[in-house]
Amino acid sequence: MWGQNSLRKGEEHISIKKEIAVEDTSLPPEIEEFINEEVEFDIPIITCEELRRLKKEAPKRLVILDARSQKAYNVSHLEKARFVGYNDFSIEHIWSLHKDQIIVIYSKAGIQSEQIGERMRHMGFKDVRNLYGGIGEWYKQQGRLVDRAGKKTTRIYDSKNKKK
């Protein structure tokens, strides 16, 4: 399937189409297809591998934000991720962040994190990235998840099944 990724460089806007192999991220196939064929992403995508590298190389500049619901965040989130939500996103969630930090946002499938990323870029944040595949892809690639108490977990919130 084809996905679209965009890069911004100064005032120049360059769209790049690249082939993305979509694996099972627990979304129905028709939603995966819709995302890959119809949704245009303007926030640069970061892979799980790239995020792991940033966590090692630039931990003080890196901020990871969770754009899912509070319930989903409480069940599990990426280690050291901050909750910003989607429906209840507000400046209060990000007021302490510096606009030159590396911001990585994730959600379940990348659409909500894309929209929050666009809002943050309009607020002046310079380096905002969207985690490809969201929390499901992170977990599939052996990424560590923690619950609200900070304990390691393998559960991921699913609004239909409540928890996986």
Contacts in CASP RR format, 6 or more apart in sequence:
PFRMAT RR
TARGET T0000
AUTHOR 0000-0000-0000
METHOD contacts of the structure
MODEL  1
MWGQNSLRKGEEHISIKKEIAVEDTSLPPEIEEFINEEVEFDIPIITCEE
LRRLKKEAPKRLVILDARSQKAYNVSHLEKARFVGYNDFSIEHIWSLHKD
QIIVIYSKAGIQSEQIGERMRHMGFKDVRNLYGGIGEWYKQQGRLVDRAG
KKTTRIYDSKNKKK
1 19 0 8 1.000
1 20 0 8 1.000
1 21 0 8 1.000
1 22 0 8 1.000
1 32 0 8 1.000
1 33 0 8 1.000
1 36 0 8 1.000
1 37 0 8 1.000
2 17 0 8 1.000
2 18 0 8 1.000
2 19 0 8 1.000
2 20 0 8 1.000
2 36 0 8 1.000
2 37 0 8 1.000
3 17 0 8 1.000
3 18 0 8 1.000
3 19 0 8 1.000
3 20 0 8 1.000
3 36 0 8 1.000
3 37 0 8 1.000
3 41 0 8 1.000
4 15 0 8 1.000
4 16 0 8 1.000
4 17 0 8 1.000
4 39 0 8 1.000
4 40 0 8 1.000
4 41 0 8 1.000
5 15 0 8 1.000
5 16 0 8 1.000
5 17 0 8 1.000
5 18 0 8 1.000
5 41 0 8 1.000
5 44 0 8 1.000
5 45 0 8 1.000
6 13 0 8 1.000
6 14 0 8 1.000
6 15 0 8 1.000
6 16 0 8 1.000
6 40 0 8 1.000
6 41 0 8 1.000
6 42 0 8 1.000
6 43 0 8 1.000
6 44 0 8 1.000
7 14 0 8 1.000
7 16 0 8 1.000
7 44 0 8 1.000
8 14 0 8 1.000
8 42 0 8 1.000
8 44 0 8 1.000
20 36 0 8 1.000
20 132 0 8 1.000
22 32 0 8 1.000
22 36 0 8 1.000
23 137 0 8 1.000
23 140 0 8 1.000
24 140 0 8 1.000
25 32 0 8 1.000
25 108 0 8 1.000
25 109 0 8 1.000
25 133 0 8 1.000
25 134 0 8 1.000
25 136 0 8 1.000
25 137 0 8 1.000
25 140 0 8 1.000
26 136 0 8 1.000
26 156 0 8 1.000
26 158 0 8 1.000
26 164 0 8 1.000
27 35 0 8 1.000
27 108 0 8 1.000
27 109 0 8 1.000
31 109 0 8 1.000
35 109 0 8 1.000
35 110 0 8 1.000
35 111 0 8 1.000
39 111 0 8 1.000
39 114 0 8 1.000
41 114 0 8 1.000
41 130 0 8 1.000
42 114 0 8 1.000
42 118 0 8 1.000
43 105 0 8 1.000
43 113 0 8 1.000
43 114 0 8 1.000
43 117 0 8 1.000
43 118 0 8 1.000
43 121 0 8 1.000
43 128 0 8 1.000
43 129 0 8 1.000
43 130 0 8 1.000
44 128 0 8 1.000
44 129 0 8 1.000
44 130 0 8 1.000
45 129 0 8 1.000
45 130 0 8 1.000
45 131 0 8 1.000
45 132 0 8 1.000
46 54 0 8 1.000
46 104 0 8 1.000
46 129 0 8 1.000
46 130 0 8 1.000
46 131 0 8 1.000
46 132 0 8 1.000
47 132 0 8 1.000
48 131 0 8 1.000
48 132 0 8 1.000
48 137 0 8 1.000
48 138 0 8 1.000
48 141 0 8 1.000
48 143 0 8 1.000
49 141 0 8 1.000
51 64 0 8 1.000
51 104 0 8 1.000
51 131 0 8 1.000
51 138 0 8 1.000
52 143 0 8 1.000
54 62 0 8 1.000
54 102 0 8 1.000
54 104 0 8 1.000
55 62 0 8 1.000
58 102 0 8 1.000
61 100 0 8 1.000
61 101 0 8 1.000
61 102 0 8 1.000
62 101 0 8 1.000
62 102 0 8 1.000
62 104 0 8 1.000
63 82 0 8 1.000
63 97 0 8 1.000
63 101 0 8 1.000
63 102 0 8 1.000
63 103 0 8 1.000
63 104 0 8 1.000
64 78 0 8 1.000
64 80 0 8 1.000
64 81 0 8 1.000
64 82 0 8 1.000
64 104 0 8 1.000
64 105 0 8 1.000
64 106 0 8 1.000
65 81 0 8 1.000
65 82 0 8 1.000
65 83 0 8 1.000
65 84 0 8 1.000
65 93 0 8 1.000
65 94 0 8 1.000
65 103 0 8 1.000
65 104 0 8 1.000
65 105 0 8 1.000
65 106 0 8 1.000
65 113 0 8 1.000
65 116 0 8 1.000
66 72 0 8 1.000
66 73 0 8 1.000
66 77 0 8 1.000
66 78 0 8 1.000
66 81 0 8 1.000
66 82 0 8 1.000
66 83 0 8 1.000
66 84 0 8 1.000
66 85 0 8 1.000
66 105 0 8 1.000
66 106 0 8 1.000
66 107 0 8 1.000
66 135 0 8 1.000
67 84 0 8 1.000
67 85 0 8 1.000
67 86 0 8 1.000
67 89 0 8 1.000
67 105 0 8 1.000
67 106 0 8 1.000
67 107 0 8 1.000
67 112 0 8 1.000
67 113 0 8 1.000
67 115 0 8 1.000
67 116 0 8 1.000
68 77 0 8 1.000
68 85 0 8 1.000
68 86 0 8 1.000
68 107 0 8 1.000
68 108 0 8 1.000
68 112 0 8 1.000
68 135 0 8 1.000
68 157 0 8 1.000
69 85 0 8 1.000
69 86 0 8 1.000
69 87 0 8 1.000
69 157 0 8 1.000
69 159 0 8 1.000
70 83 0 8 1.000
70 85 0 8 1.000
70 88 0 8 1.000
71 157 0 8 1.000
72 108 0 8 1.000
72 156 0 8 1.000
72 157 0 8 1.000
72 159 0 8 1.000
73 81 0 8 1.000
73 83 0 8 1.000
73 85 0 8 1.000
73 148 0 8 1.000
74 147 0 8 1.000
74 148 0 8 1.000
74 157 0 8 1.000
75 147 0 8 1.000
75 148 0 8 1.000
75 153 0 8 1.000
75 155 0 8 1.000
75 156 0 8 1.000
75 157 0 8 1.000
75 163 0 8 1.000
76 135 0 8 1.000
76 145 0 8 1.000
76 146 0 8 1.000
76 147 0 8 1.000
76 153 0 8 1.000
76 154 0 8 1.000
76 155 0 8 1.000
76 156 0 8 1.000
76 157 0 8 1.000
77 83 0 8 1.000
77 135 0 8 1.000
77 145 0 8 1.000
77 146 0 8 1.000
78 106 0 8 1.000
78 135 0 8 1.000
78 138 0 8 1.000
78 143 0 8 1.000
78 144 0 8 1.000
78 145 0 8 1.000
78 146 0 8 1.000
79 144 0 8 1.000
79 145 0 8 1.000
79 146 0 8 1.000
79 150 0 8 1.000
81 106 0 8 1.000
82 93 0 8 1.000
83 93 0 8 1.000
84 93 0 8 1.000
84 94 0 8 1.000
84 105 0 8 1.000
84 116 0 8 1.000
85 93 0 8 1.000
85 112 0 8 1.000
85 116 0 8 1.000
86 107 0 8 1.000
86 112 0 8 1.000
86 115 0 8 1.000
86 116 0 8 1.000
89 116 0 8 1.000
89 119 0 8 1.000
91 123 0 8 1.000
94 120 0 8 1.000
94 123 0 8 1.000
97 103 0 8 1.000
97 125 0 8 1.000
99 123 0 8 1.000
99 124 0 8 1.000
99 125 0 8 1.000
99 126 0 8 1.000
100 126 0 8 1.000
100 127 0 8 1.000
101 125 0 8 1.000
101 127 0 8 1.000
102 127 0 8 1.000
102 129 0 8 1.000
103 117 0 8 1.000
103 120 0 8 1.000
103 125 0 8 1.000
103 127 0 8 1.000
103 128 0 8 1.000
103 129 0 8 1.000
104 129 0 8 1.000
104 130 0 8 1.000
104 131 0 8 1.000
105 113 0 8 1.000
105 116 0 8 1.000
105 117 0 8 1.000
105 120 0 8 1.000
105 128 0 8 1.000
105 129 0 8 1.000
105 130 0 8 1.000
105 131 0 8 1.000
106 113 0 8 1.000
106 130 0 8 1.000
106 131 0 8 1.000
106 133 0 8 1.000
106 134 0 8 1.000
106 135 0 8 1.000
106 138 0 8 1.000
107 113 0 8 1.000
107 116 0 8 1.000
107 134 0 8 1.000
107 135 0 8 1.000
108 134 0 8 1.000
108 135 0 8 1.000
108 136 0 8 1.000
109 133 0 8 1.000
109 134 0 8 1.000
110 130 0 8 1.000
110 131 0 8 1.000
110 132 0 8 1.000
110 133 0 8 1.000
110 134 0 8 1.000
113 130 0 8 1.000
113 131 0 8 1.000
113 134 0 8 1.000
114 130 0 8 1.000
117 125 0 8 1.000
117 128 0 8 1.000
117 130 0 8 1.000
120 128 0 8 1.000
121 128 0 8 1.000
131 137 0 8 1.000
131 138 0 8 1.000
135 145 0 8 1.000
135 156 0 8 1.000
136 156 0 8 1.000
138 145 0 8 1.000
139 145 0 8 1.000
139 154 0 8 1.000
139 156 0 8 1.000
144 152 0 8 1.000
145 152 0 8 1.000
145 153 0 8 1.000
145 154 0 8 1.000
145 155 0 8 1.000
145 156 0 8 1.000
146 152 0 8 1.000
146 153 0 8 1.000
147 153 0 8 1.000
147 155 0 8 1.000
155 163 0 8 1.000
155 164 0 8 1.000
156 163 0 8 1.000
156 164 0 8 1.000
157 163 0 8 1.000
157 164 0 8 1.000
158 164 0 8 1.000
END
